[in-house]
Amino acid sequence: MIGSPDGVVLERVSKRFADVQAVDDVSLAIRQGEFFSLLGPSGCGKTTTLRMIAGFERLDAGRIVIDDVDVTEMPPHRRPVNTVFQSYALFPHLTVGENVGFGLRFRRLGAVEKRSRVENMLQLVRLEGYGSRKPHQLSGGQQQRVALARSLILSPAVLLLDEPLGALDAKLRRELQIELKRIQREVGITFVYVTHDQEEALTMSDRMAVMSHGRIEQLGTAREVYEEPETTFVADFLGVSNLMTASCDGGGRVTVEGAPLVAAHGRTSEVGDVRLTIRPERIDVAEASDTRPNCLRAVIDGLVYLGSTTQVHLRLPSGTRLQALVTNAGGELPYREGDAVAAHLPEGALRVLADSPHPAPAAPVEA
């Protein structure tokens, strides 16, 4: 599936609303059978991009191709796509089964075939036996599954999902993230998923595009984007990241607050002022007497117990703050607030970044 020909192609797509450039010269190829996420903050252009794929927004420039067919001027109802929104938009007077099978009313299928397809869809979303219920008799998560089944029953080439889990509580969102990925794998349809939630994108995506100010900041797998951020925006937006100002000599040797360090990844050939990043889970908090290379002297500013991990807030002599994440190994940490410690930053975990080329928008345009 992944690695097959591209299913959705955007070529230099742009969209402006009045004086705001919502999407700015975006080119993108989404593979057939891929779970692809558009990730970014409010106003970054992700929903506008999704709406242009669906045909709900006209392009100002560029073109969109789906399964080798140019759909740029094609109306929404003729495109081989379906959309699942955050609002379930179920018909309250119809049963669950009738909601799921609603689109089949316009297909020339016999009653037995229609009933079989509805039952198969309910089984796919694990709602067997719920066909005779009304939407108000279901939980929010169950209603979202009905909306998903209703969109999948017509076998679209591409399913577009616009923050479909946004209205659910955190625990249910996590459960449905796994379910959505399972369903996508079973049906083999291309999913294009819009979210501002980094955990959702990391959990479900085969690949993702991180967007800012109408442009793509970085494109890659979840691991690539998390472990190898290319800009300060991506490092700061995706998960928790420690960002530091440093000086680089062009060979990966950097200086932070007068301390010499080595960074193995990123733009290590840069000379002069740079930005460094390291994830909290990669920092090792050690005794102040630690003499290993790549250590910074710090003071513990606070400890936050989270159960499986403990956040260790560190303050460098200049006042710069870092965060380390220590896994719960069954005992108490040997440190207390105010203790002097050494923060070991392994060179393989340190990355030299480029500044983001696209500033954040002054105000949100769309979700």
C-alpha angles and dihedrals in degrees: 000000000000108000094035120121119301115277100191123027126185115193116196093321119185135177129181129191109199105302095345121095099214096176120019121198097315120181119185140158118204115193125232112265093015128136100223125180131201104208130186147103126288111293096025095116101250098123092043088053090051092048091052090053088050092048095243091118126043118230121243090202140358132032141261124221124192119188090346093306120116104232097171094116096027116115118243096254092057096050118099091239139098129198133219114198133198089252108067094219092199120167104251094204093054127077122246090259092049091049092051093047096041095108091052090069087083095049124086097241131135122248093253092051092048092049091048092051092049091050091049091051093048089051091049092055092040097246099122110157094023097093096103096048125099121239093251089062092062133080121246092260092050091049090053089052089053090052089050093049091049090055095045097048091077090056098231119193089231131025115205117203119192107197091307094173097047096103095052129091119260097258094049091046090056092049093049092047088065091043093051092052091048092050092048091053092048096050095037093216122145109257120200108192127191118203144146089203111102093198091056092051094046093046099049111021128103085190135354141197116218108211133200130171093353096308137094111255095184139356125199148094119312090257093048094050094045098041098034109035111178100201138032089248093058093044092050098041101044108068123316116320135177110227120194136178112236144161119242129200096204096258101077093270109128136178122219117185090337094310118119115231136169122227116197100190143050127022095352092154092067117115122211130008114009141160122248127201135191129170117243093240090059095058116095115208109211142166115295089245093062109131100189118130117260095038126141124199113239145160124230108248097182147337123226116192111213100171103245091037141016123225111224112199112206131193121204121212091263091054095257110145127220132183126218126190118214120194117232105253095175101270139077121271113256091229135085134193110286095026118136111236143163119248109210112206108190112221090231090060097047117093130189111221139201118231112256109266094211119062119219115264117263093236136007116272100181140345 
